[in-house]
Amino acid sequence: MIQIEHIKKSFGHKQVLNELSLICTEGKIQALLGANGAGKSTLVHIISQLLMADNGRFFIDGEQITNDSFEYRTKMGYVFEKPIYVEKMTAKEYLDFVACMYQMPKEIKKNRVEELLIFFELDKDADNPILQFSKGMKSKISIAAALVHSPKYLILDEPFDGIDFLMSQKIIKLFKDLAAQRCTFLITSHQFDLLAELCDNFAILKNGTILFNRSYSEILDDAMQKRKTIKEYVADCLLSTQILL
């Protein structure tokens, strides 16, 4: 599992994460909700070590991750809100490049890249540069790159951005299948309807602190008791100033 303990992060005088703690259970899909600027992407960048926390610690499979930890990255797949890729590469070249970084055997790499291009309906555009892709196509190639080495953990920041409904449904089914195989997810998104179909647990982040972390059924029960829709209930929670752990 992923265990995050008392993470703090500030930029200048602005504190973005304040004693944030969260556990992502093995084989579960954890949602992280919050308004723009709540600190979601900052947490993703800390887990990926693109940023260093000011304080606190996090663990992967019970091992504390430090500045010189590298081996754990082979277990991780990432999608960042602002994707990192070489846009002049073609889709096929980019996936091949990422697979090489993870030192995948040549034949396995070839089959995996072809499989992902077909799944994400990018096979007809495989030899076109990513620079020419639409927003949704870039999101699909980002997810494919996160999956290419079959990681145990997936950390996904706004992965559905620009992706159409039918492809979103395919991806949701794929993620559920991976979770059933004990893959662990942390997903941020503003598209609550998609998360409601997908996620097991929902944490709400505000002002750098987790307001609560509950299962979908618990949220649904609470919303029904308050005679609110799920969307209304979540919106009320995002506006709340109370910590509701």
MOGIFEN-V271960 format. One record per backbone hydrogen bond with DSSP energy under -1.0 kcal/mol. NH is the residue of the N-H (numbers start at 0). CO is the residue of the C=O. If there is no record, write none. Layout:
{{NH | CO} {NH | CO}}
This chain:
{{1 | 23} {2 | 58} {3 | 21} {4 | 56} {6 | 19} {7 | 54} {8 | 16} {10 | 13} {13 | 10} {15 | 8} {16 | 8} {17 | 207} {19 | 6} {21 | 3} {23 | 1} {27 | 24} {29 | 184} {30 | 200} {31 | 186} {32 | 202} {37 | 34} {42 | 38} {43 | 39} {44 | 40} {45 | 41} {46 | 42} {47 | 43} {49 | 44} {50 | 44} {53 | 7} {54 | 7} {56 | 4} {58 | 2} {59 | 62} {60 | 0} {62 | 59} {64 | 57} {68 | 65} {72 | 69} {73 | 70} {74 | 71} {75 | 72} {76 | 152} {78 | 154} {88 | 85} {90 | 127} {91 | 125} {93 | 89} {94 | 90} {95 | 91} {96 | 92} {97 | 93} {98 | 94} {99 | 95} {100 | 96} {101 | 97} {102 | 99} {103 | 98} {108 | 104} {109 | 105} {110 | 106} {111 | 107} {112 | 108} {113 | 109} {114 | 110} {115 | 111} {116 | 112} {117 | 113} {118 | 114} {119 | 115} {120 | 117} {121 | 116} {122 | 116} {127 | 124} {129 | 88} {130 | 86} {131 | 128} {132 | 129} {137 | 133} {138 | 134} {139 | 135} {140 | 136} {141 | 137} {142 | 138} {143 | 139} {144 | 140} {145 | 141} {146 | 142} {147 | 143} {149 | 146} {151 | 74} {152 | 74} {153 | 183} {154 | 76} {155 | 185} {156 | 78} {157 | 187} {160 | 157} {162 | 159} {167 | 163} {168 | 164} {169 | 165} {170 | 166} {171 | 167} {172 | 168} {173 | 169} {174 | 170} {175 | 171} {176 | 172} {177 | 173} {178 | 174} {179 | 175} {181 | 178} {182 | 177} {183 | 151} {184 | 27} {185 | 153} {186 | 29} {187 | 155} {191 | 189} {194 | 190} {195 | 191} {196 | 192} {197 | 193} {198 | 194} {199 | 28} {200 | 28} {201 | 213} {202 | 30} {203 | 211} {204 | 32} {205 | 208} {208 | 205} {210 | 203} {213 | 201} {215 | 199} {218 | 214} {219 | 215} {220 | 216} {221 | 217} {222 | 218} {223 | 219} {224 | 220} {225 | 221} {226 | 223} {227 | 222} {232 | 228} {233 | 229} {234 | 230} {235 | 231} {236 | 232} {237 | 233} {238 | 234} {243 | 210}}
